[in-house]
Amino acid sequence: AFDTERSGVIIAGLEVPHLHVHVFPARNLSDFGFANVDQNPSAESLDEAQAKIKDALAQLR
């Protein structure tokens, strides 16, 4: 969905009984963290990412 050779996965959940699964393009170890992440993404960019992921998952069927 995001044209990358590698993907990273972080499963996080600490303070309340739930968790988040973060899947992201990973080019190197420095990508495994939240320092380089857009802390305030626009609704449009989130919608675009969602559409890419949905399309990629649909192709797996």
PDB file as gemmi writes it, atoms N, CA and C in Angstrom:
CRYST1    1.000    1.000    1.000  90.00  90.00  90.00 P 1                      
ATOM      1  N   ALA A   1       0.809  -1.199   0.000  1.00  0.00           N  
ATOM      2  CA  ALA A   1       0.000   0.000   0.000  1.00  0.00           C  
ATOM      3  C   ALA A   1       0.853   1.264   0.000  1.00  0.00           C  
ATOM      4  N   PHE A   2       2.086   1.158   0.552  1.00  0.00           N  
ATOM      5  CA  PHE A   2       2.916   2.356   0.675  1.00  0.00           C  
ATOM      6  C   PHE A   2       4.257   2.221  -0.031  1.00  0.00           C  
ATOM      7  N   ASP A   3       4.371   1.249  -0.945  1.00  0.00           N  
ATOM      8  CA  ASP A   3       5.559   1.084  -1.780  1.00  0.00           C  
ATOM      9  C   ASP A   3       6.850   1.078  -0.964  1.00  0.00           C  
ATOM     10  N   THR A   4       6.972   0.119  -0.067  1.00  0.00           N  
ATOM     11  CA  THR A   4       8.174  -0.022   0.740  1.00  0.00           C  
ATOM     12  C   THR A   4       8.609  -1.479   0.738  1.00  0.00           C  
ATOM     13  N   GLU A   5       9.902  -1.710   0.848  1.00  0.00           N  
ATOM     14  CA  GLU A   5      10.404  -3.080   0.872  1.00  0.00           C  
ATOM     15  C   GLU A   5      10.198  -3.744   2.227  1.00  0.00           C  
ATOM     16  N   ARG A   6      10.152  -2.941   3.284  1.00  0.00           N  
ATOM     17  CA  ARG A   6      10.001  -3.474   4.635  1.00  0.00           C  
ATOM     18  C   ARG A   6       8.897  -2.734   5.366  1.00  0.00           C  
ATOM     19  N   SER A   7       8.299  -3.446   6.294  1.00  0.00           N  
ATOM     20  CA  SER A   7       7.290  -2.833   7.158  1.00  0.00           C  
ATOM     21  C   SER A   7       7.652  -3.113   8.598  1.00  0.00           C  
ATOM     22  N   GLY A   8       7.292  -2.181   9.459  1.00  0.00           N  
ATOM     23  CA  GLY A   8       7.491  -2.370  10.889  1.00  0.00           C  
ATOM     24  C   GLY A   8       6.148  -2.501  11.574  1.00  0.00           C  
ATOM     25  N   VAL A   9       6.152  -3.182  12.710  1.00  0.00           N  
ATOM     26  CA  VAL A   9       4.938  -3.343  13.507  1.00  0.00           C  
ATOM     27  C   VAL A   9       5.286  -3.070  14.958  1.00  0.00           C  
ATOM     28  N   ILE A  10       4.522  -2.203  15.594  1.00  0.00           N  
ATOM     29  CA  ILE A  10       4.649  -1.955  17.029  1.00  0.00           C  
ATOM     30  C   ILE A  10       3.270  -2.162  17.639  1.00  0.00           C  
ATOM     31  N   ILE A  11       3.205  -3.002  18.655  1.00  0.00           N  
ATOM     32  CA  ILE A  11       1.962  -3.207  19.396  1.00  0.00           C  
ATOM     33  C   ILE A  11       2.142  -2.528  20.739  1.00  0.00           C  
ATOM     34  N   ALA A  12       1.283  -1.556  21.034  1.00  0.00           N  
ATOM     35  CA  ALA A  12       1.449  -0.751  22.243  1.00  0.00           C  
ATOM     36  C   ALA A  12       0.142  -0.657  23.014  1.00  0.00           C  
ATOM     37  N   GLY A  13       0.269  -0.630  24.313  1.00  0.00           N  
ATOM     38  CA  GLY A  13      -0.870  -0.439  25.196  1.00  0.00           C  
ATOM     39  C   GLY A  13      -0.363  -0.449  26.626  1.00  0.00           C  
ATOM     40  N   LEU A  14      -0.592   0.618  27.357  1.00  0.00           N  
ATOM     41  CA  LEU A  14      -0.019   0.711  28.696  1.00  0.00           C  
ATOM     42  C   LEU A  14      -1.037   1.064  29.769  1.00  0.00           C  
ATOM     43  N   GLU A  15      -1.576   2.238  29.701  1.00  0.00           N  
ATOM     44  CA  GLU A  15      -2.304   2.802  30.835  1.00  0.00           C  
ATOM     45  C   GLU A  15      -3.725   2.279  31.009  1.00  0.00           C  
ATOM     46  N   VAL A  16      -4.400   1.952  29.930  1.00  0.00           N  
ATOM     47  CA  VAL A  16      -5.765   1.448  30.030  1.00  0.00           C  
ATOM     48  C   VAL A  16      -5.837   0.106  29.300  1.00  0.00           C  
ATOM     49  N   PRO A  17      -6.816  -0.731  29.581  1.00  0.00           N  
ATOM     50  CA  PRO A  17      -6.875  -2.066  28.979  1.00  0.00           C  
ATOM     51  C   PRO A  17      -7.290  -2.039  27.498  1.00  0.00           C  
ATOM     52  N   HIS A  18      -6.357  -1.689  26.647  1.00  0.00           N  
ATOM     53  CA  HIS A  18      -6.551  -1.727  25.202  1.00  0.00           C  
ATOM     54  C   HIS A  18      -5.175  -1.736  24.556  1.00  0.00           C  
ATOM     55  N   LEU A  19      -5.121  -1.876  23.258  1.00  0.00           N  
ATOM     56  CA  LEU A  19      -3.842  -1.780  22.562  1.00  0.00           C  
ATOM     57  C   LEU A  19      -4.045  -1.201  21.179  1.00  0.00           C  
ATOM     58  N   HIS A  20      -2.947  -0.743  20.617  1.00  0.00           N  
ATOM     59  CA  HIS A  20      -2.910  -0.216  19.258  1.00  0.00           C  
ATOM     60  C   HIS A  20      -1.888  -1.029  18.485  1.00  0.00           C  
ATOM     61  N   VAL A  21      -2.190  -1.319  17.243  1.00  0.00           N  
ATOM     62  CA  VAL A  21      -1.230  -1.970  16.367  1.00  0.00           C  
ATOM     63  C   VAL A  21      -0.817  -0.934  15.329  1.00  0.00           C  
ATOM     64  N   HIS A  22       0.458  -0.583  15.339  1.00  0.00           N  
ATOM     65  CA  HIS A  22       1.005   0.399  14.406  1.00  0.00           C  
ATOM     66  C   HIS A  22       1.778  -0.355  13.328  1.00  0.00           C  
ATOM     67  N   VAL A  23       1.398  -0.176  12.079  1.00  0.00           N  
ATOM     68  CA  VAL A  23       2.102  -0.758  10.939  1.00  0.00           C  
ATOM     69  C   VAL A  23       2.603   0.413  10.109  1.00  0.00           C  
ATOM     70  N   PHE A  24       3.884   0.384   9.749  1.00  0.00           N  
ATOM     71  CA  PHE A  24       4.478   1.548   9.097  1.00  0.00           C  
ATOM     72  C   PHE A  24       5.605   1.128   8.167  1.00  0.00           C  
ATOM     73  N   PRO A  25       5.903   1.944   7.148  1.00  0.00           N  
ATOM     74  CA  PRO A  25       7.055   1.674   6.294  1.00  0.00           C  
ATOM     75  C   PRO A  25       8.327   1.823   7.117  1.00  0.00           C  
ATOM     76  N   ALA A  26       9.248   0.888   6.965  1.00  0.00           N  
ATOM     77  CA  ALA A  26      10.483   0.934   7.752  1.00  0.00           C  
ATOM     78  C   ALA A  26      11.682   0.745   6.831  1.00  0.00           C  
ATOM     79  N   ARG A  27      12.476   1.780   6.711  1.00  0.00           N  
ATOM     80  CA  ARG A  27      13.682   1.704   5.900  1.00  0.00           C  
ATOM     81  C   ARG A  27      14.897   1.330   6.737  1.00  0.00           C  
ATOM     82  N   ASN A  28      14.866   1.693   8.025  1.00  0.00           N  
ATOM     83  CA  ASN A  28      15.975   1.361   8.927  1.00  0.00           C  
ATOM     84  C   ASN A  28      15.467   1.382  10.370  1.00  0.00           C  
ATOM     85  N   LEU A  29      16.332   1.054  11.313  1.00  0.00           N  
ATOM     86  CA  LEU A  29      15.916   0.953  12.714  1.00  0.00           C  
ATOM     87  C   LEU A  29      15.420   2.268  13.296  1.00  0.00           C  
ATOM     88  N   SER A  30      15.885   3.394  12.782  1.00  0.00           N  
ATOM     89  CA  SER A  30      15.427   4.674  13.327  1.00  0.00           C  
ATOM     90  C   SER A  30      13.944   4.928  13.028  1.00  0.00           C  
ATOM     91  N   ASP A  31      13.371   4.186  12.078  1.00  0.00           N  
ATOM     92  CA  ASP A  31      11.942   4.318  11.789  1.00  0.00           C  
ATOM     93  C   ASP A  31      11.069   3.649  12.854  1.00  0.00           C  
ATOM     94  N   PHE A  32      11.691   2.826  13.722  1.00  0.00           N  
ATOM     95  CA  PHE A  32      10.944   2.132  14.781  1.00  0.00           C  
ATOM     96  C   PHE A  32      10.843   3.022  16.005  1.00  0.00           C  
ATOM     97  N   GLY A  33       9.982   3.976  15.941  1.00  0.00           N  
ATOM     98  CA  GLY A  33       9.777   4.906  17.041  1.00  0.00           C  
ATOM     99  C   GLY A  33       8.775   5.951  16.601  1.00  0.00           C  
ATOM    100  N   PHE A  34       8.444   6.819  17.497  1.00  0.00           N  
ATOM    101  CA  PHE A  34       7.425   7.811  17.188  1.00  0.00           C  
ATOM    102  C   PHE A  34       7.998   9.216  17.047  1.00  0.00           C  
ATOM    103  N   ALA A  35       9.320   9.360  17.056  1.00  0.00           N  
ATOM    104  CA  ALA A  35       9.945  10.679  16.976  1.00  0.00           C  
ATOM    105  C   ALA A  35       9.724  11.338  15.614  1.00  0.00           C  
ATOM    106  N   ASN A  36       9.657  10.551  14.550  1.00  0.00           N  
ATOM    107  CA  ASN A  36       9.544  11.100  13.199  1.00  0.00           C  
ATOM    108  C   ASN A  36       8.116  11.095  12.665  1.00  0.00           C  
ATOM    109  N   VAL A  37       7.157  10.883  13.530  1.00  0.00           N  
ATOM    110  CA  VAL A  37       5.764  10.753  13.106  1.00  0.00           C  
ATOM    111  C   VAL A  37       5.072  12.108  13.144  1.00  0.00           C  
ATOM    112  N   ASP A  38       4.190  12.326  12.193  1.00  0.00           N  
ATOM    113  CA  ASP A  38       3.361  13.532  12.211  1.00  0.00           C  
ATOM    114  C   ASP A  38       2.412  13.425  13.401  1.00  0.00           C  
ATOM    115  N   GLN A  39       2.589  14.273  14.392  1.00  0.00           N  
ATOM    116  CA  GLN A  39       1.794  14.212  15.613  1.00  0.00           C  
ATOM    117  C   GLN A  39       0.379  14.754  15.436  1.00  0.00           C  
ATOM    118  N   ASN A  40       0.145  15.452  14.328  1.00  0.00           N  
ATOM    119  CA  ASN A  40      -1.175  16.036  14.091  1.00  0.00           C  
ATOM    120  C   ASN A  40      -1.546  15.888  12.609  1.00  0.00           C  
ATOM    121  N   PRO A  41      -1.764  14.649  12.150  1.00  0.00           N  
ATOM    122  CA  PRO A  41      -2.060  14.458  10.727  1.00  0.00           C  
ATOM    123  C   PRO A  41      -3.427  15.027  10.360  1.00  0.00           C  
ATOM    124  N   SER A  42      -3.547  15.475   9.133  1.00  0.00           N  
ATOM    125  CA  SER A  42      -4.827  16.017   8.671  1.00  0.00           C  
ATOM    126  C   SER A  42      -5.814  14.873   8.443  1.00  0.00           C  
ATOM    127  N   ALA A  43      -7.071  15.206   8.506  1.00  0.00           N  
ATOM    128  CA  ALA A  43      -8.113  14.211   8.233  1.00  0.00           C  
ATOM    129  C   ALA A  43      -7.959  13.668   6.816  1.00  0.00           C  
ATOM    130  N   GLU A  44      -7.565  14.531   5.899  1.00  0.00           N  
ATOM    131  CA  GLU A  44      -7.382  14.111   4.504  1.00  0.00           C  
ATOM    132  C   GLU A  44      -6.269  13.075   4.377  1.00  0.00           C  
ATOM    133  N   SER A  45      -5.131  13.294   5.048  1.00  0.00           N  
ATOM    134  CA  SER A  45      -4.031  12.331   4.942  1.00  0.00           C  
ATOM    135  C   SER A  45      -4.395  10.998   5.591  1.00  0.00           C  
ATOM    136  N   LEU A  46      -5.174  11.039   6.673  1.00  0.00           N  
ATOM    137  CA  LEU A  46      -5.631   9.799   7.301  1.00  0.00           C  
ATOM    138  C   LEU A  46      -6.600   9.053   6.384  1.00  0.00           C  
ATOM    139  N   ASP A  47      -7.492   9.789   5.734  1.00  0.00           N  
ATOM    140  CA  ASP A  47      -8.430   9.167   4.797  1.00  0.00           C  
ATOM    141  C   ASP A  47      -7.690   8.530   3.623  1.00  0.00           C  
ATOM    142  N   GLU A  48      -6.651   9.211   3.119  1.00  0.00           N  
ATOM    143  CA  GLU A  48      -5.861   8.667   2.010  1.00  0.00           C  
ATOM    144  C   GLU A  48      -5.148   7.387   2.431  1.00  0.00           C  
ATOM    145  N   ALA A  49      -4.562   7.388   3.615  1.00  0.00           N  
ATOM    146  CA  ALA A  49      -3.876   6.192   4.116  1.00  0.00           C  
ATOM    147  C   ALA A  49      -4.865   5.047   4.296  1.00  0.00           C  
ATOM    148  N   GLN A  50      -6.035   5.354   4.835  1.00  0.00           N  
ATOM    149  CA  GLN A  50      -7.059   4.327   5.026  1.00  0.00           C  
ATOM    150  C   GLN A  50      -7.458   3.707   3.690  1.00  0.00           C  
ATOM    151  N   ALA A  51      -7.657   4.530   2.684  1.00  0.00           N  
ATOM    152  CA  ALA A  51      -8.057   4.032   1.369  1.00  0.00           C  
ATOM    153  C   ALA A  51      -6.973   3.131   0.777  1.00  0.00           C  
ATOM    154  N   LYS A  52      -5.708   3.517   0.911  1.00  0.00           N  
ATOM    155  CA  LYS A  52      -4.604   2.694   0.401  1.00  0.00           C  
ATOM    156  C   LYS A  52      -4.570   1.336   1.090  1.00  0.00           C  
ATOM    157  N   ILE A  53      -4.746   1.335   2.398  1.00  0.00           N  
ATOM    158  CA  ILE A  53      -4.715   0.079   3.157  1.00  0.00           C  
ATOM    159  C   ILE A  53      -5.900  -0.805   2.773  1.00  0.00           C  
ATOM    160  N   LYS A  54      -7.085  -0.216   2.680  1.00  0.00           N  
ATOM    161  CA  LYS A  54      -8.270  -0.995   2.299  1.00  0.00           C  
ATOM    162  C   LYS A  54      -8.106  -1.601   0.910  1.00  0.00           C  
ATOM    163  N   ASP A  55      -7.577  -0.828  -0.035  1.00  0.00           N  
ATOM    164  CA  ASP A  55      -7.370  -1.336  -1.391  1.00  0.00           C  
ATOM    165  C   ASP A  55      -6.363  -2.479  -1.402  1.00  0.00           C  
ATOM    166  N   ALA A  56      -5.272  -2.324  -0.659  1.00  0.00           N  
ATOM    167  CA  ALA A  56      -4.246  -3.373  -0.608  1.00  0.00           C  
ATOM    168  C   ALA A  56      -4.796  -4.645   0.024  1.00  0.00           C  
ATOM    169  N   LEU A  57      -5.581  -4.505   1.086  1.00  0.00           N  
ATOM    170  CA  LEU A  57      -6.173  -5.681   1.728  1.00  0.00           C  
ATOM    171  C   LEU A  57      -7.181  -6.370   0.811  1.00  0.00           C  
ATOM    172  N   ALA A  58      -7.933  -5.598   0.054  1.00  0.00           N  
ATOM    173  CA  ALA A  58      -8.915  -6.175  -0.869  1.00  0.00           C  
ATOM    174  C   ALA A  58      -8.229  -7.002  -1.953  1.00  0.00           C  
ATOM    175  N   GLN A  59      -7.025  -6.614  -2.346  1.00  0.00           N  
ATOM    176  CA  GLN A  59      -6.285  -7.351  -3.369  1.00  0.00           C  
ATOM    177  C   GLN A  59      -5.754  -8.681  -2.852  1.00  0.00           C  
ATOM    178  N   LEU A  60      -5.711  -8.860  -1.542  1.00  0.00           N  
ATOM    179  CA  LEU A  60      -5.221 -10.110  -0.963  1.00  0.00           C  
ATOM    180  C   LEU A  60      -6.257 -11.231  -1.028  1.00  0.00           C  
ATOM    181  N   ARG A  61      -7.493 -10.898  -1.275  1.00  0.00           N  
ATOM    182  CA  ARG A  61      -8.559 -11.912  -1.289  1.00  0.00           C  
ATOM    183  C   ARG A  61      -8.444 -12.842  -2.447  1.00  0.00           C  
TER     184      ARG A  61                                                      
END                                                                             
